Structures are given as structure tokens and as C-alpha cells.
Amino acid sequence: MKRLALFERVAWGVGLLLIAVFTIARLQGAVSSRLEIARFQAARTAYQEAAQSATSARAPVPVSTGVDFTLWSESRIRAYQENHDEEGRQPQALALLEIPRLGLTVPVLEGTDELTLNQGVGHVEGTALPGECDNVGIAGHRDGFFRVLKDVTDGDTIELLTLWETLSYAVEDIRIVEPEAVQVLAPTGTPVLTLVTCYPFYYVGNAPERYVVRARLMSEGY
């Protein structure tokens, strides 16, 4: 009975500790995200003010500033927090990616290494840069920022906010492919956006497939 009581106390202690770690990670991670988004917005505003007169300038599209960890795995939350705790580890965003219906706002960083994808989503090397008239490839973790893609549907709006414009895309194709199907990231000659993450979303271990969301450009402007 004494051992059972001791085990119960230890279990309660571990449970409370995990809750505390999760809460701290969520709060600190949200602060780091706000700083990155705020920095990008400040640069975007400065660029637009320099490019346009006060009468013709239009205010930047407002974006939300928190990180919603509800769907994230505990390991991905820890990785996000660890990377944001390291001084000097926050790179400048190339753009902001938003999916309004799913409540996603995330910095688009350069590269797809583990460090980068623990801080945001990553621009796939060799694909068009945000704002260019071709296939822009963006990758993210299935248990992090891109877990919300499990709920994306045809017709959903995806927005890319660059320093000089807001690009609005409409989802037109969702497919599951093998990792070798790199043709989904090939040049298209037309302005499209391709989001890629691993699949299945809740697979234990290294997920064997890729979940691909393709969207076509609808409009652009300040």
C-alpha cells in the first residue's frame, strides 16, 4: 500500500510538471512568434511607406500574433521552444503565410532544415520565392504549424504577405503522394502555391507519405 501511495504521488507530480512545462512553452512560444511577426510587419510598413505616397498607401493586412499549440505534439512544442530560447536563432521571415479559416498565421523562413521548421514553415530551395510568378513551395511539420492542413478544403483562401504585396490563393487540389514525387514542386510557369507536409498527421514515427496542397493565385495587391 505504501508503494502504491508513493507511486500515485509521483504520478501526480510528473503530471503537474508536464502541465507546467506545456503552459510555459506555449506562453513563451507565443511571445517569440509575436516578435517575429511584428518585425516583419514593421519592415513591410516601412517598405510600403517608401514605395507609395501617403494618399495612395494602404495599410498592411492585419495578422494575428499568437501561436496555437492545440494540435501540436509535445515533442514539437519542446523543439519550438528550445530553438526560440537560443539567442540569435530567429531568422528574418521572407513572408507571412495565412489561412484565415483555419486561424493560421506563420512566418515563412528560408530552408527546410529541422531548426527552421521548428520556428515556422520553410521555403523549399529551388522553388519560386514568395511573390514570384511560378510554383512557390513551402514545407512544414505535420505535428506543428502545418497540422491544421488536415482540415483544409477546396476553395479555402491562403494568403502570402510579402513586403510589397498580399497574394491571395485558392486551394484547388489536395493529394497524398510518395516522398519521391518531387514533381509537385516542379516549375509551373504560372503563379501557384504548394504546401507540403508529412502524412498521416498522427503517424507514430517517420510518416511514410506526403500531404500536398496546391493553390492557384486569385489576386494580389497592397
Secondary structure, 3 states (H helix, E strand, C coil): CHHHHHHHHHHHHHHHHHHHHHHHHHHHHHHHHHHHHHHHHHHHHHHHHHHCCCCCCCCCCCCCCCCCCCCCCHHHHHHHHHHHHCCCCCCCCCEEEEEHHHCEEEEEEECCCHHHHCCCEEECCCCCCCCCCCEEEEECCCCCHHHHHHHCCCCCEEEEECCCCEEEEEEEEEEEECCCCHHHHCCCCCCEEEEEEEECCCCCCCCCEEEEEEEEEEEEEC
